[in-house]
Amino acid sequence: MKVILVNGSPHKNGCTHTALNEIAKELHANGIETEELWCGTKPVMGCIGCGRCKDSKQCWYAEDGVNEFLRKVPEADAFVFGSPVHFAGTSGSIKPFMDRAFCSKLDMYAGKLGAAIVSCRRGGAQGAFEDLNRYFTIANMPIVSSNYWNEVHGNTPEEVVRDEEGMQTMRTLGRNMAWLLKCVAAAKEVGILFPEHEAKVRTNFIR
């Protein structure tokens, strides 16, 4: 089993990484492989809605890390997307990254677990957290919860480590994800598979 952790912060080893790493420790303790992908500091292009990726599962624009991530999606069983809070929302890189990763490719994620975490200095965490979770809820992805909203507080990695409740939330999230991954694996062994779904119906409201 494998979990991909996506770090949407411009700081590779900053507060968001500190939170993701705490989750990874719990997953490793449960025998689950992890890989952290960093969005980086170069511009991430926004989705232009061309739909060309629907069949290829790759974006025509290959100058950032989105296609690298998409190549890893089939081998992954779960995902954690992390972002710092910028102006009470997500970072300027994680939003276009996820737009292009999910657009026209929702079937790649169906049945795979998803979770979001955010890192903030003080406020605005809920807006960013809700933005990230919206991707999972339209992709047939079971969302993994914790014992509080998945957020850590601090202006530096050292301060985040001192956020005892936030770090406990990350550890609990990691344990819950590990447990659910094992439940899914056990279900598959006895023939309980993810439900088949009807073909997507699109209704446009036109007057």
N, C-alpha and C positions, 0 to 999 in steps of 0.2 A: 504494500500500500504506500502511496506517495501523496504528499500535500505540497502544493506550490504556494509560496508566500510572496506576494507582490508588494514591494516597498515603493510607495508613491511619493516619497519625500525627496527633495533635492539634496538632502544630506544622507549619504549612503549609510553611515554608522551613527545616525542621530537618534532622536527619541522614538520615531516610528520603528526603526530597526530594533531598538531595545525591547519594545513591546512584542514585536514579531518573534524575536529570539527567545523570549520567555515562553511563548506558545510552542516554539520548535523544541525546546528542552523537554516539555511534557510529551510531545509526540514521539521524540526519540526514546524516552523512557518506556514508551509502550510499543517499541519496535517498529515505528512508522518512519519512513524516509521523508525528508523535507528538502526543498530547494528554494532559496530566496532569490527572486529576480528584482533588480533595481531599475526603476524607470529612467534614472539618470538625470543629468542636468541639461541635455540637449533638448530642443523643442520637440514635442510630440504632436504630430499633425492631427487635427480634428477629423472626424468622419465626414465625408462628403455625400454619403448615402447613395453611392453609385450601384451597390448591390453586386459588384463583380466578385466579391469574396464568397458569395453564397455557395458556389460549387467548389471553388478551389480551396476554401477555408484559409486563404492567405490574402492579405491586403496588397493592393497594387503598389502601395507606397512602402518601401522596404528600408528607409533610412533611419528608423528608430527601432525599439525593441519589441514592437507588437507582434511581428511575425515569429520572432524567436519564442515568444510566449505561446502563440497559437500552435506551433509545432510540438509543444510539450503538453498541450491540453489532453490529447487522447490517452496519454500514459498516466495522467493524474487522477486521483480519486476524490480530491477535495482542494479547495482554494481558500486562502485568506488574503484579502486585499486590505492594505493599510495606507492611511493617508494622514498627514498633518492637517490641522485645521487652519485654513487661510480665509480670513474674512467670513467666519462662521460657515464655511463650505469646504469642499475638498480642494486638494492642491491643483495647480494648473497643469500637471502632467497626468495624474491618475484619471481624471475625467475623460480627456480625449483617448487615453489608453484603453479604458474600459468601453467607451463608445465603439471603438473599432474592433476590440476583442469580441464583443457580443453581437454587434450589428449583423444581421442575416446569418448568424451562426449559433443561434440559441440551442439547436439540437445537440451541439457538442457538449453542452453542460448538463443536460437533463439527467436527473438521478444522482448527480455528483454534489457533494456537500459544499456549502458556501458560508463564509463568515467575513465580517468586516470589522476592522478596528481603527480607531482614530486617536491621534495624539494632539493634545492642545496645552497651551500655557495656562489658560484660565477658563475661557468660555467659548461657546460656539460649537461644541462637540456634537450636539444632537442633530444639527442641520447636516453636517458632514456625514455622520453615521447613517442617517436616513437616506441620503443620496446614494451611498454605496450599496445599501441593502435592496434598493429598487431593482438593481440588475438581476439579483437572484430570484426575485418574486415573479419575473416574467419568463424565466428560463427553466421552470420545473425543478428548481434546486432546493432541497431541504436546507434550511438555515440553522446553523449551530448557535446556540445561546450560551450565556454564562450566568453568573449570579448577580450581575449588574450590567448596565450598558457597557459595551466593549470600548472603554476609553481609558487612557492614562493621562496624567497631568504632570507638567514640568517643562522647563525651558531648556534643559540640558539632559543628556542621558543619565547623568548622576542624580538629577532631581527626579527623573522618572523612576529610577530604582528605589528612591525613598518614598514614592507613592505606593504605600503598602497595599491599599485597597485596589488600586489599578493593576498592580502586578499580580495580586491574587486573582483578579478578574481574568487576566491573560492565562494564568495557569489553569484555572477552572475551564476556560474555553478550550485549552489544549487537551485536557482530560476528557471533556465532553465530546470533542471531535474524534478523539481516539476511540472512545467507547462506541460512538455511532458508526464509525468506519468498521469496527469489528462486528457490530450488529448487522450491517449491510452484507459483509462477507459471509457471516453465518447464515443469513437468509438465502443468499445465492446458493450455498451448499445444499440446502434442502429444497431448492426449486422455487423459492419465493422471490420473484423478480420485480423490478420496477414496473409499474403499470403501463400498459400501452395506452396511447392517447389518440384521440381523434385528430384528423387533419385540421390544421389551424383555420378558423373561420375569421375573416376580417370584415367588419361592418363599418362603413363610413356613414356618418350622420349628415345627410344632404337634404336641404330644404328646396 
